[in-house]
Amino acid sequence: MAKMIFLIFVGFPSMATLGEAICCDSIKSLVEEKSEANKTLCGAGNTLPPQCCRDIANMVREYVDAYEALCLNNTSCIDPKPLGMTSGKIPDDAITASSTSYASNYKPSYARLAKAGSSCSWTPTTAKRIGSWLQVDLGQLTTVTGIATQGTCYNKNEWAKSYSVSYSNEPNSWTSYEESGNVKVSQRVNL
């Protein structure tokens, strides 16, 4: 049985809520809205300067290009569902890490979303934060449409500043998730 193993490389000093999802239906809807706005603003009889309309058209083109690059020949996110990091459907032993700080309080399985109580986050050892990783074995071949992270429940000022994602069907052969030929590094977003 083919299975998907999911690995997140984390650039720490510490752990904010970040939600990323590529959902083609949503992107297509944005493209349509932006295109309609462009027609309304820059259509016949408009009073905007020509450069303004060119700038608007260029911005719309960026959305169209993004849609074409990400979504053409891809499956739409018709009904994306959580994989089990919050619910516990993914078992604790399927979540491993490069290191763990204070072994009993910051286990890899504590990296679950919305975990509460006295043990509510994974933290690598201080010495190994740069290049540390959290690995989630999804148990089967899976399409991942989004990733969410959050900070610890102890101190709202602890979170991953950035991370990259790698995936594999084999434990020793990893492929980095890329955008435009470069490894995608996600940055902390304040919400």
Helices and strands as residue ranges (DSSP letters): E 5-11, E 18-21, H 24-42, H 50-71, G 92-94, E 95-97, G 108-111, G 126-128, E 130-137, E 146-149, E 162-170, E 173-176, E 178-179, E 182-183, E 185-187
